[in-house]
Amino acid sequence: MKEKRNITIIDKKQIPSEEPARQYYFMDIAKKYVAELAEQKGAPLTFCVTTFGCQMNARDSEKLVGILEKIGYVEAPDEKADFVIYNTCTVRENANNKVYGRLGYLHGFKKKNPYMMIGLCGCMMQEPTVVEKIQNSYRFVDLIFGTHNIYKFAELIVTALESDSMTIDIWKDTDKIVEDLPVERKYSFKSGVNIMFGCNNFCSYCIVPYVRGRERSREPKEIVREIEHLVQDGVVEVMLLGQNVNSYGRNLEHPMTFAQLLQEIEKIEGLERIRFMTSHPKDLSDELIEVMKNSKKICNHLHLPLQSGSSRILKIMNRHYDKEHYLELVDKIRAAVPDIALTTDIIVGFPGETEEDFEETMDVVRRVRYDSAFTFIYSKRTGTPAATMDDQIPEEVIKERFDRLLHEVQTISAEKAGKLTGQTLPVLVEEVNGQDTSLVTGKLTNNSTVHFPGTADMIGTIQNVVLEECKGFYYIGRLA
């Protein structure tokens, strides 16, 4: 049992039933509690949010930070803060172990700080065995919640502050989407935008559908309105986020395709760039390719996960496409958008993968010639069908194949690097260069990095830059 905090409990009357009004009500209460505790401490209460995992989690963390700042917490640089939150990932088993290790590290801080709270959220918390382990072995944790009720963060903070026991609120699934809550963006000029939540694909190696729930799409009007507000606040680039953006809109009362949504977003004045991820090959339509071809705002970069080049393995993975279909998609995309940068994900050592299967993957890599690829050694994930499949591949075989694949990917990337040298292209300036402050660093629409002489006041602007030299995986340039 944790020590009860010395706060004056506020009598709650006429709590709004509708969201997000209910959460703003609890933010007001939480703000009073935080102010009272800060007065006792003699200094502002601080927080530290640490994000594990994907861009969906990163976007969720921006929401957590927005609410914390709204109720009076001040961001701290490390985990010695008064409120530490781990937004967790559970795609691989070792991600869980990282969190357990960090919790042990935090326990020492909490013993010395009576104002400290520890919160855990995200995908890992959707696993009942994880929550049970934390209840038994990490009793000093104050708050646990999952992926479906992150919007209730303010309400859960109030409950945790008022309670002398661990607060746990995990939902197995939901069809609810609540936005219009405070968000603190990492960048002033670009932002992620959730267009949908959950996943219906059930790839045999993946835990995501079990922890993120079924697909739920936001209404297009809400998405457009959010982006319009972001643009008014200085955003010039958005990243549309979903586990599979290509299946957007199917569960809406008035269904809309992802391609149609992109056309609506394209109309927003002041928005310069549109990115999106992740695209599942099975749902990449001719309509979407045509929209990408005609768009003046969609960036010349497509992340199209392959996972395996073997049709046999793809079937066992439950990917719903084969090698030939994937290669046909690549041909269509390159015909429509010749200068597009293609990136991918590849898993090596999936159960039952033979040398012939692996060579099929290598064949796709050589034929597609990706600009870059995220390569992964298969990690057995408890709770997925693949974890109990026969014919798990020996570690030494996987390592040898992985090294061969990585060498091939890096060789092709190096050969393709520099193809834009001499061209003048628009660069979105993102930061002052960390190694040389006379330079600024930005991104081309194909996601390549560019360094060139500039000043901090250029951050968030798009500059035309002459790409003078390629240094492997980045360009050196000058203002045109």
C-alpha positions as CSV (number, residue, x, y, z in Angstrom):
1,M,0.0,0.0,0.0
2,K,1.3,3.4,-0.9
3,E,1.3,6.4,1.4
4,K,-1.8,8.6,1.0
5,R,-1.1,12.2,-0.1
6,N,-1.9,15.1,2.1
7,I,-4.4,16.9,-0.1
8,T,-7.9,18.4,0.6
9,I,-10.3,16.1,-1.3
10,I,-12.6,18.1,-3.5
11,D,-16.3,17.3,-3.4
12,K,-17.3,16.4,-7.0
13,K,-20.7,17.7,-8.0
14,Q,-22.4,17.6,-11.4
15,I,-19.6,15.7,-13.2
16,P,-20.2,16.0,-17.0
17,S,-21.1,12.8,-18.6
18,E,-20.0,13.8,-22.1
19,E,-16.4,13.8,-23.4
20,P,-14.2,15.7,-23.6
21,A,-16.1,18.1,-21.1
22,R,-15.7,15.4,-18.4
23,Q,-11.9,15.4,-18.8
24,Y,-11.7,19.2,-18.6
25,Y,-13.7,19.0,-15.4
26,F,-11.1,16.6,-13.9
27,M,-8.2,18.7,-15.2
28,D,-9.5,21.6,-13.1
29,I,-9.6,19.4,-10.0
30,A,-6.1,17.9,-10.8
31,K,-4.8,21.4,-11.2
32,K,-5.9,22.3,-7.7
33,Y,-4.3,19.2,-6.3
34,V,-1.0,19.8,-8.1
35,A,-1.0,23.4,-6.8
36,E,-1.6,22.3,-3.3
37,L,1.2,19.7,-3.4
38,A,3.6,22.2,-5.1
39,E,3.0,24.6,-2.2
40,Q,3.8,21.8,0.3
41,K,6.9,21.0,-1.6
42,G,8.0,24.6,-2.0
43,A,8.6,24.1,-5.8
44,P,6.6,23.2,-8.9
45,L,5.9,19.5,-9.4
46,T,7.8,18.1,-12.4
47,F,7.2,15.3,-14.8
48,C,9.1,13.1,-17.3
49,V,7.3,11.1,-20.0
50,T,9.4,8.4,-21.6
51,T,8.1,6.8,-24.9
52,F,8.9,3.3,-26.1
53,G,7.8,2.1,-29.5
54,C,6.1,3.5,-32.6
55,Q,4.9,6.9,-33.8
56,M,1.4,6.1,-32.6
57,N,2.9,6.0,-29.1
58,A,4.9,9.2,-29.7
59,R,1.6,10.9,-30.6
60,D,-0.1,9.5,-27.5
61,S,2.8,10.9,-25.4
62,E,2.3,14.4,-26.8
63,K,-1.3,14.1,-25.4
64,L,0.0,13.0,-22.0
65,V,2.4,15.9,-21.9
66,G,-0.3,18.4,-23.0
67,I,-2.6,17.3,-20.1
68,L,0.3,17.3,-17.5
69,E,1.3,20.9,-18.5
70,K,-2.4,21.9,-18.4
71,I,-2.7,20.8,-14.8
72,G,0.4,22.6,-13.6
73,Y,3.3,20.1,-13.9
74,V,6.6,21.3,-15.4
75,E,8.7,19.1,-17.7
76,A,11.9,17.8,-16.2
77,P,14.9,16.4,-18.2
78,D,15.1,13.0,-16.5
79,E,13.4,10.4,-14.3
80,K,14.2,12.1,-11.0
81,A,10.9,14.0,-11.7
82,D,7.8,14.0,-9.4
83,F,5.7,12.1,-11.9
84,V,7.4,9.6,-14.2
85,I,5.3,8.0,-17.0
86,Y,6.4,5.1,-19.2
87,N,4.3,4.9,-22.4
88,T,5.2,1.3,-23.2
89,C,5.6,-0.9,-26.3
90,T,5.1,-4.6,-26.4
91,V,5.9,-5.6,-30.0
92,R,8.9,-7.6,-28.7
93,E,9.4,-9.4,-25.5
94,N,12.6,-7.5,-24.7
95,A,10.6,-4.3,-24.7
96,N,8.8,-5.5,-21.6
97,N,12.1,-6.4,-19.9
98,K,13.4,-2.9,-20.5
99,V,10.4,-1.4,-18.6
100,Y,10.8,-3.8,-15.7
101,G,14.5,-2.8,-15.5
102,R,13.6,0.9,-15.5
103,L,11.0,0.4,-12.8
104,G,13.6,-1.1,-10.5
105,Y,15.8,1.9,-11.1
106,L,12.8,4.3,-10.2
107,H,12.1,2.6,-6.9
108,G,15.1,4.2,-5.3
109,F,14.0,7.6,-6.3
110,K,10.5,7.1,-5.0
111,K,11.7,6.1,-1.6
112,K,13.4,9.5,-1.3
113,N,10.6,11.6,-2.8
114,P,7.2,11.6,-1.1
115,Y,5.7,13.6,-4.0
116,M,6.7,11.1,-6.6
117,M,4.2,9.2,-8.7
118,I,4.9,6.5,-11.3
119,G,2.5,5.8,-14.1
120,L,2.5,3.1,-16.8
121,C,0.4,3.1,-20.0
122,G,0.5,1.9,-23.6
123,C,0.4,-1.5,-25.3
124,M,2.3,-3.5,-22.7
125,M,-0.4,-2.7,-20.1
126,Q,-3.0,-4.4,-22.2
127,E,-1.5,-7.8,-21.3
128,P,-3.1,-9.2,-18.1
129,T,0.0,-11.1,-17.2
130,V,2.0,-7.8,-17.2
131,V,-0.5,-6.0,-15.0
132,E,-0.5,-9.0,-12.6
133,K,3.3,-9.0,-12.4
134,I,3.4,-5.2,-11.6
135,Q,0.7,-5.6,-8.9
136,N,2.8,-8.4,-7.3
137,S,6.4,-7.2,-7.8
138,Y,6.2,-3.4,-8.3
139,R,3.6,-2.3,-5.8
140,F,5.1,1.2,-5.7
141,V,3.6,2.0,-9.1
142,D,0.7,4.5,-8.7
143,L,-1.2,4.3,-12.0
144,I,-1.7,1.8,-14.8
145,F,-3.9,2.3,-17.9
146,G,-3.9,1.0,-21.4
147,T,-4.3,2.1,-25.0
148,H,-8.0,2.6,-25.2
149,N,-8.6,5.1,-22.5
150,I,-5.6,7.4,-22.7
151,Y,-8.1,10.3,-23.0
152,K,-9.1,9.7,-19.4
153,F,-5.6,10.6,-18.2
154,A,-6.8,13.6,-16.2
155,E,-9.5,11.7,-14.4
156,L,-7.1,8.8,-13.6
157,I,-4.6,11.3,-12.2
158,V,-7.3,12.6,-9.8
159,T,-8.1,9.0,-8.8
160,A,-4.5,8.2,-8.2
161,L,-3.8,11.4,-6.2
162,E,-6.8,10.7,-3.9
163,S,-6.1,7.0,-3.5
164,D,-3.8,5.1,-1.2
165,S,-3.6,2.1,-3.5
166,M,-2.6,1.4,-7.1
167,T,-5.0,2.8,-9.6
168,I,-5.7,0.4,-12.5
169,D,-8.0,1.1,-15.5
170,I,-7.6,-1.3,-18.4
171,W,-10.2,-1.7,-21.2
172,K,-10.1,-4.8,-23.3
173,D,-11.5,-3.0,-26.3
174,T,-13.5,0.1,-27.2
175,D,-15.3,1.8,-30.1
176,K,-14.9,5.2,-28.5
177,I,-12.7,8.0,-29.9
178,V,-12.1,11.1,-27.9
179,E,-10.0,14.0,-29.2
180,D,-10.0,17.8,-28.6
181,L,-7.8,17.4,-25.5
182,P,-4.6,19.4,-24.8
183,V,-1.5,18.3,-26.8
184,E,2.0,19.5,-26.5
185,R,3.8,18.9,-29.8
186,K,7.5,18.1,-30.0
187,Y,7.8,20.3,-33.1
188,S,5.9,23.6,-33.8
189,F,6.0,23.1,-37.5
190,K,5.0,19.4,-38.0
191,S,2.6,17.1,-36.2
192,G,1.3,13.6,-36.2
193,V,-2.5,13.2,-36.7
194,N,-4.3,10.1,-35.7
195,I,-6.8,9.2,-38.5
196,M,-7.7,5.7,-37.1
197,F,-6.9,3.4,-34.2
198,G,-6.5,-0.4,-33.9
199,C,-5.9,-3.1,-36.5
200,N,-7.9,-5.9,-38.0
201,N,-5.1,-7.8,-39.8
202,F,-3.9,-10.3,-37.3
203,C,-0.5,-11.1,-38.9
204,S,0.6,-14.3,-37.2
205,Y,3.7,-12.7,-35.6
206,C,2.1,-9.5,-34.3
207,I,0.6,-8.6,-31.0
208,V,-0.8,-5.2,-32.0
209,P,-4.4,-6.2,-32.8
210,Y,-4.6,-7.8,-29.3
211,V,-3.4,-4.7,-27.5
212,R,-4.7,-1.9,-29.8
213,G,-8.1,-3.3,-30.5
214,R,-10.2,-3.4,-33.7
215,E,-10.0,-0.7,-36.4
216,R,-11.8,2.5,-35.6
217,S,-11.7,5.5,-38.0
218,R,-12.1,9.1,-37.1
219,E,-14.7,11.1,-38.9
220,P,-13.1,12.9,-41.9
221,K,-14.6,16.3,-40.8
222,E,-12.8,16.0,-37.4
223,I,-9.5,15.1,-39.1
224,V,-9.7,18.1,-41.5
225,R,-10.7,20.4,-38.6
226,E,-7.8,19.3,-36.5
227,I,-5.3,19.8,-39.4
228,E,-6.8,23.2,-40.1
229,H,-6.2,24.2,-36.5
230,L,-2.7,22.9,-36.6
231,V,-1.9,24.9,-39.7
232,Q,-3.3,28.0,-38.0
233,D,-0.8,27.2,-35.2
234,G,2.2,27.1,-37.6
235,V,2.2,23.5,-38.8
236,V,3.3,23.0,-42.4
237,E,3.6,19.2,-42.4
238,V,1.4,16.4,-41.0
239,M,2.0,12.7,-40.6
240,L,-1.3,10.8,-40.9
241,L,-1.1,7.9,-38.4
242,G,-2.8,4.5,-38.3
243,Q,-1.7,0.8,-38.0
244,N,-3.0,0.5,-41.6
245,V,-4.0,3.8,-43.1
246,N,-5.0,2.1,-46.4
247,S,-8.1,0.6,-44.7
248,Y,-9.2,4.0,-43.3
249,G,-12.9,4.7,-43.3
250,R,-14.5,1.3,-43.7
251,N,-16.3,1.4,-40.3
252,L,-17.7,4.9,-40.7
253,E,-21.4,5.5,-41.0
254,H,-20.7,7.0,-44.4
255,P,-17.6,5.1,-45.6
256,M,-14.7,7.0,-47.2
257,T,-11.5,5.7,-48.6
258,F,-8.1,6.8,-47.6
259,A,-7.5,8.2,-51.0
260,Q,-10.7,10.3,-50.7
261,L,-9.5,11.6,-47.3
262,L,-6.2,12.6,-48.7
263,Q,-8.0,14.6,-51.4
264,E,-9.9,16.5,-48.7
265,I,-6.7,17.2,-46.7
266,E,-4.9,18.4,-49.9
267,K,-7.4,21.3,-50.1
268,I,-6.3,22.8,-46.7
269,E,-4.6,26.1,-47.4
270,G,-1.3,26.6,-45.8
271,L,-0.5,22.9,-45.4
272,E,2.6,22.2,-47.5
273,R,3.4,18.5,-46.9
274,I,1.4,15.3,-46.2
275,R,3.0,12.1,-45.0
276,F,1.4,8.9,-43.8
277,M,2.1,5.5,-42.3
278,T,1.7,2.6,-42.2
279,S,0.5,1.3,-45.6
280,H,-0.4,-2.4,-45.8
281,P,0.2,-3.8,-49.3
282,K,-3.0,-5.7,-49.4
283,D,-5.1,-2.5,-49.2
284,L,-2.9,-0.3,-51.4
285,S,-5.4,0.7,-54.1
286,D,-5.1,2.0,-57.7
287,E,-7.2,4.9,-56.5
288,L,-4.6,5.8,-53.8
289,I,-1.7,5.5,-56.3
290,E,-3.6,7.9,-58.6
291,V,-4.1,10.4,-55.8
292,M,-0.4,10.2,-54.9
293,K,0.5,10.8,-58.6
294,N,-1.6,13.9,-58.9
295,S,-1.0,15.4,-55.4
296,K,1.2,18.5,-55.0
297,K,1.5,17.9,-51.2
298,I,1.9,14.2,-50.6
299,C,5.6,13.6,-50.0
300,N,7.6,11.4,-52.3
301,H,8.1,8.6,-49.8
302,L,6.2,5.4,-49.2
303,H,6.9,2.9,-46.5
304,L,5.5,-0.4,-47.8
305,P,6.3,-3.3,-45.4
306,L,7.3,-6.5,-47.3
307,Q,8.1,-8.7,-44.2
308,S,9.1,-11.6,-46.5
309,G,9.6,-12.1,-50.2
310,S,8.4,-15.7,-50.0
311,S,4.8,-16.2,-51.0
312,R,4.7,-19.4,-48.9
313,I,5.9,-17.5,-45.8
314,L,3.7,-14.6,-46.4
315,K,0.7,-16.9,-46.4
316,I,1.8,-18.3,-43.0
317,M,2.3,-14.8,-41.8
318,N,-1.4,-14.1,-42.8
319,R,-0.3,-11.1,-44.8
320,H,-3.0,-11.6,-47.6
321,Y,-0.7,-10.8,-50.5
322,D,2.1,-12.7,-52.3
323,K,5.4,-11.8,-53.9
324,E,4.0,-11.2,-57.3
325,H,1.3,-8.9,-56.1
326,Y,3.8,-6.9,-54.0
327,L,6.1,-6.5,-57.0
328,E,3.2,-5.4,-59.2
329,L,2.3,-2.7,-56.6
330,V,5.9,-1.4,-56.7
331,D,5.8,-1.3,-60.5
332,K,2.5,0.7,-60.4
333,I,3.8,3.1,-57.8
334,R,7.1,3.8,-59.7
335,A,5.2,4.3,-62.9
336,A,2.9,6.9,-61.2
337,V,5.6,8.6,-59.1
338,P,9.0,7.9,-60.7
339,D,11.1,9.7,-58.1
340,I,9.4,8.1,-55.0
341,A,11.6,6.8,-52.2
342,L,10.5,3.3,-51.1
343,T,11.3,1.9,-47.7
344,T,10.2,-1.3,-46.0
345,D,10.2,-3.7,-43.1
346,I,11.7,-7.2,-43.4
347,I,11.6,-10.1,-40.9
348,V,14.4,-12.7,-41.0
349,G,14.0,-16.1,-39.5
350,F,10.2,-16.5,-39.3
351,P,9.3,-20.1,-38.3
352,G,9.7,-22.5,-41.2
353,E,11.8,-20.1,-43.3
354,T,14.0,-22.2,-45.6
355,E,17.1,-21.0,-47.5
356,E,14.9,-20.9,-50.6
357,D,12.4,-18.7,-48.8
358,F,15.1,-16.4,-47.7
359,E,16.5,-16.1,-51.2
360,E,13.0,-15.1,-52.4
361,T,13.3,-12.1,-49.9
362,M,16.8,-11.3,-51.3
363,D,15.3,-11.4,-54.8
364,V,12.7,-8.8,-53.9
365,V,15.3,-6.6,-52.3
366,R,17.4,-6.7,-55.4
367,R,14.5,-6.0,-57.7
368,V,12.8,-3.3,-55.8
369,R,16.1,-1.6,-54.7
370,Y,14.7,0.1,-51.5
371,D,16.1,3.4,-50.5
372,S,16.4,1.9,-47.0
373,A,14.9,-0.9,-45.0
374,F,14.2,-1.7,-41.4
375,T,15.5,-5.3,-41.0
376,F,14.5,-7.4,-37.9
377,I,15.4,-10.8,-36.6
378,Y,12.2,-12.7,-35.8
379,S,11.3,-12.3,-32.2
380,K,9.0,-14.9,-30.7
381,R,6.1,-13.0,-29.2
382,T,4.0,-14.7,-26.6
383,G,0.3,-14.5,-27.4
384,T,0.7,-14.7,-31.2
385,P,0.1,-17.8,-33.4
386,A,3.7,-17.7,-34.6
387,A,5.1,-18.1,-31.1
388,T,3.8,-21.7,-30.9
389,M,4.6,-22.7,-34.5
390,D,6.9,-25.7,-35.2
391,D,10.2,-25.3,-37.0
392,Q,11.6,-22.3,-35.1
393,I,14.8,-21.4,-36.9
394,P,18.2,-21.8,-35.0
395,E,19.7,-18.6,-33.9
396,E,23.0,-19.0,-35.8
397,V,21.1,-19.6,-39.1
398,I,19.0,-16.4,-38.5
399,K,22.1,-14.4,-37.7
400,E,23.9,-15.5,-40.9
401,R,20.9,-14.6,-43.0
402,F,20.3,-11.3,-41.3
403,D,23.9,-10.3,-42.0
404,R,23.6,-11.2,-45.7
405,L,20.3,-9.2,-45.9
406,L,21.7,-6.2,-44.1
407,H,24.8,-6.1,-46.4
408,E,22.5,-6.2,-49.5
409,V,20.2,-3.5,-48.2
410,Q,23.1,-1.2,-47.2
411,T,24.9,-1.8,-50.5
412,I,21.8,-0.9,-52.5
413,S,21.1,2.2,-50.3
414,A,24.7,3.4,-50.8
415,E,24.4,2.9,-54.6
416,K,21.1,4.9,-54.7
417,A,22.4,7.6,-52.4
418,G,23.4,10.8,-54.2
419,K,21.0,10.4,-57.1
420,L,19.7,14.0,-56.4
421,T,23.1,15.6,-56.3
422,G,23.1,18.9,-58.3
423,Q,19.4,19.4,-58.0
424,T,17.7,22.3,-56.3
425,L,14.9,21.0,-54.0
426,P,12.7,22.2,-51.2
427,V,13.9,21.4,-47.7
428,L,11.8,21.7,-44.5
429,V,14.3,23.0,-41.9
430,E,13.9,21.1,-38.6
431,E,16.7,22.1,-36.3
432,V,20.1,23.7,-35.9
433,N,22.8,21.1,-36.6
434,G,24.0,19.5,-33.4
435,Q,27.6,19.2,-34.5
436,D,28.0,22.5,-36.4
437,T,25.8,25.4,-35.3
438,S,26.6,27.3,-38.5
439,L,24.4,24.6,-40.3
440,V,20.8,23.8,-40.1
441,T,19.3,20.4,-40.8
442,G,16.1,19.5,-42.7
443,K,14.3,17.0,-44.8
444,L,13.5,16.5,-48.4
445,T,10.0,15.2,-49.3
446,N,11.6,11.8,-49.9
447,N,12.7,11.9,-46.2
448,S,16.5,12.4,-47.0
449,T,18.4,14.6,-44.6
450,V,20.1,17.8,-45.8
451,H,22.6,20.0,-43.9
452,F,23.3,23.5,-45.2
453,P,24.4,26.9,-43.9
454,G,21.5,28.7,-42.2
455,T,20.2,30.2,-39.0
456,A,17.7,29.2,-36.3
457,D,15.0,31.5,-37.6
458,M,14.7,29.2,-40.6
459,I,13.3,26.4,-38.5
460,G,9.9,25.4,-39.6
461,T,10.3,27.1,-43.0
462,I,10.8,25.5,-46.4
463,Q,13.9,26.6,-48.2
464,N,15.1,25.9,-51.7
465,V,18.5,24.2,-51.4
466,V,21.1,23.2,-54.0
467,L,22.3,19.7,-53.1
468,E,26.0,20.0,-53.7
469,E,27.4,16.7,-52.3
470,C,26.2,13.4,-50.9
471,K,27.9,12.0,-47.8
472,G,26.3,8.6,-47.9
473,F,23.0,9.0,-46.2
474,Y,22.7,12.8,-46.1
475,Y,23.4,15.7,-48.4
476,I,25.4,18.9,-47.9
477,G,23.9,21.9,-49.7
478,R,23.6,25.6,-49.9
479,L,20.7,28.0,-50.3
480,A,19.6,28.5,-53.9
